[in-house]
Each structure stands twice: as structure tokens, then as C-alpha cells.
């Protein structure tokens, strides 16, 4: 069997490594901030695979101002370049994805003491959640065990009652029926 089929490589259309650089690449002849690099077979000089390559985003080359942003890519690059200096989410970025990224960036601004407190709170919440789930599992298991135990006892009692009925129909002595079934004389008499 073809190993590419097993690994699902045939289904793989495109794979790109995206590098976000806060510096300009040396010896780069292009003034564009986004570089698309393809892998080339050095023996043949041909592109190895069209869907396999690198994208380099050189933030210092991105010079658009906030009022010049046109595309979603512009907004993303602007946010990445200026995230360290943004105090709030700009209105044009008022989307859930950008809010999440902005919140993550805010975490990077915490002092070591604040980060420790935040991490401690998260750890305590996770511990509480794990304890709750563990107690829930134990409760479910205990409930199942108790239910099974009660079911077994009820089944044994019903079997004893059925045997006692048959023995009573066959005119066995009540004391013998009680001895064989572990039922009380009163229970046997009420059958």
C-alpha cells in the first residue's frame, strides 16, 4: 500500500510556513512586506511543489497608516505590527477574532507578579473543575454500584418468594420453607 495514501498526503493541497518577522530580511530585493517563497529542486531548477512553501511577513516594510487599511490582510498586519502599542481594539478591528487576539496580547503586558496571580487563579479554577468532575464520576459509579446491589437483593428476594409459593403449593412445612428461602414465617403465610 502506498505510504502517501496511508498518511493522507495525497489529500494535502497546500502547506505554508508563515513567519512573522519584526525585522527586514537581509539581501531581500523586494520592497513588499509579504514574501512568498517556493521550494526549488536545485538539480532541475523547477519548483518542487506549488502548494508547499513559505510566507514571510516583514512587519517593518508594512507602512500603511490606520486610515489607509483596505483589506483584511492589511488589518491583520497592522494589528500585528502595532499590537504592543494599542491600548484598545480599534473600531475597524471590532470582531471576535481580533478581540481574542487583543486579549492574548494584553496578557503579555502583565507584570511577573500579576502573571503569577492570574496563573494561580486559572490553576485553582482548573483544579476545582477537575475535583468536581472526579466527584461526579465517583457519584455515578457509587450510584451504579448501589443500584446493582439493590437490584440483586430484590432479584434474590423475588426468587425466594417464588420458591416459597411453589413449596407452599406442594404443602411443605412453613418452618422448612423459611429455612430454605430465608424468608420470615409471616412473609410465607401472606403468599
C-alpha positions in Angstrom: 0.0 0.0 0.0 1.2 3.5 -0.8 2.5 5.3 2.3 1.3 8.6 0.9 -2.2 7.3 0.9 -2.0 6.0 4.4 -0.7 9.3 5.7 -3.3 11.3 3.7 -0.6 13.3 1.9 -2.5 12.9 -1.4 -5.3 14.9 0.1 -2.9 17.7 1.3 -3.4 20.6 -1.1 -1.3 23.4 0.4 1.2 23.7 3.3 2.8 27.0 4.0 5.0 28.0 6.9 4.2 31.6 7.9 7.0 33.6 9.5 6.2 36.9 11.1 9.4 38.9 11.3 9.9 42.1 13.2 13.0 42.9 11.0 13.8 43.2 7.3 15.4 40.2 5.7 18.9 40.8 4.5 19.6 40.6 0.8 15.8 40.7 0.0 15.4 42.7 -3.2 11.7 43.2 -2.8 10.1 46.1 -1.0 6.9 44.1 -0.5 6.1 43.3 3.1 4.8 39.8 2.2 7.3 37.4 0.6 6.0 34.1 -1.0 8.9 31.7 -1.2 8.7 28.4 -3.1 10.9 25.3 -2.7 13.0 24.7 -5.8 14.7 21.4 -6.7 18.3 22.5 -7.1 19.1 19.8 -9.5 16.4 20.7 -12.0 15.7 24.3 -11.1 12.0 23.6 -11.1 9.5 24.3 -8.3 9.3 21.3 -6.1 5.6 21.6 -5.2 3.3 24.5 -5.9 1.4 24.0 -2.6 4.5 23.8 -0.4 6.4 26.9 0.6 7.0 29.8 3.0 5.3 33.1 3.6 7.4 35.8 5.3 5.7 38.8 6.7 8.2 41.6 7.2 6.5 44.0 9.6 9.0 46.9 9.2 8.1 47.0 5.5 4.4 47.5 6.2 4.0 51.3 6.2 0.2 51.8 5.8 -1.4 54.1 8.4 -4.7 53.2 10.2 -6.8 55.2 7.8 -5.2 53.5 4.7 -6.2 49.9 5.6 -8.3 48.4 2.8 -8.2 44.6 3.1 -8.5 42.1 5.9 -4.8 41.3 5.4 -4.0 45.0 5.9 -5.9 44.9 9.2 -4.2 41.8 10.4 -0.7 43.1 9.5 -1.4 46.5 11.1 -2.6 44.8 14.3 0.4 42.5 14.4 2.8 45.4 13.9 1.1 47.8 16.4 -0.2 45.3 19.0 2.4 46.3 21.6 1.2 50.0 21.5 -2.6 49.6 21.2 -4.5 50.4 24.3 -7.8 49.3 23.0 -9.2 47.5 20.0 -9.6 49.9 17.1 -13.1 50.1 15.7 -12.2 48.6 12.4 -11.0 45.5 14.2 -14.1 45.1 16.3 -14.6 41.4 15.5 -14.5 38.4 17.8 -11.2 37.0 16.4 -9.4 40.3 16.9 -10.8 40.7 20.4 -9.4 37.3 21.3 -6.0 38.1 19.9 -6.1 41.5 21.6 -6.9 39.8 25.0 -4.0 37.4 24.5 -1.7 40.4 23.8 -2.9 42.1 27.0 -1.7 39.1 29.0 1.8 39.8 27.7 1.7 43.2 29.4 1.2 41.8 32.9 4.0 42.1 35.4 5.5 38.9 36.7 3.5 39.3 39.9 0.3 39.8 38.0 1.0 36.9 35.8 1.6 34.7 38.8 -1.7 35.7 40.4 -3.5 35.2 37.0 -1.9 31.8 36.6 -2.8 30.9 40.2 -6.5 31.8 39.6 -6.6 29.7 36.4 -4.9 26.8 38.1 -7.4 27.0 41.0 -10.3 27.1 38.6 -8.9 24.1 36.7 -8.3 22.2 40.0 -11.9 22.9 41.1 -13.3 21.7 37.8 -11.2 18.5 37.9 -12.4 17.9 41.5 -16.0 18.4 40.5 -15.7 16.1 37.5 -14.0 13.5 39.7 -16.6 13.7 42.4 -19.3 13.4 39.7 -17.7 10.3 38.3 -17.4 8.7 41.8 -21.0 9.6 42.5 -22.2 8.0 39.2 -20.1 4.9 39.9 -21.4 4.6 43.5 -25.0 5.1 42.3 -24.5 2.3 39.8 -23.0 0.0 42.4 -25.8 0.7 44.8 -28.4 0.3 42.1 -26.9 -3.0 41.1 -26.7 -4.2 44.7 -30.3 -3.2 45.3 -31.3 -4.9 42.1 -29.5 -8.1 43.1 -31.1 -8.1 46.5 -34.6 -7.5 45.0 -34.0 -10.3 42.5 -32.9 -12.7 45.2 -36.0 -11.8 47.3 -38.3 -12.3 44.4 -36.7 -15.7 43.7 -37.1 -16.7 47.3 -40.8 -15.7 47.2 -41.4 -17.7 44.0 -39.7 -20.8 45.6 -41.8 -20.3 48.8 -45.0 -20.1 46.7 -44.2 -23.4 45.0 -43.2 -25.1 48.2 -46.4 -23.8 49.9 -48.5 -25.2 47.0 -46.8 -28.5 47.5 -47.8 -28.4 51.2 -44.3 -28.1 52.6 -44.0 -27.2 56.3 -43.7 -23.4 56.8 -40.6 -23.8 59.0 -38.8 -25.8 56.2 -39.8 -23.2 53.6 -38.4 -20.4 55.9 -35.2 -22.4 56.4 -34.7 -23.0 52.6 -35.7 -19.5 51.5 -34.5 -17.3 54.4 -38.0 -15.7 54.4 -39.9 -15.0 57.6 -42.9 -17.1 58.5 -45.1 -14.0 58.2 -44.0 -13.4 54.6 -44.6 -17.1 53.7 -48.1 -17.0 55.3 -49.0 -13.9 53.3 -48.4 -15.7 50.0 
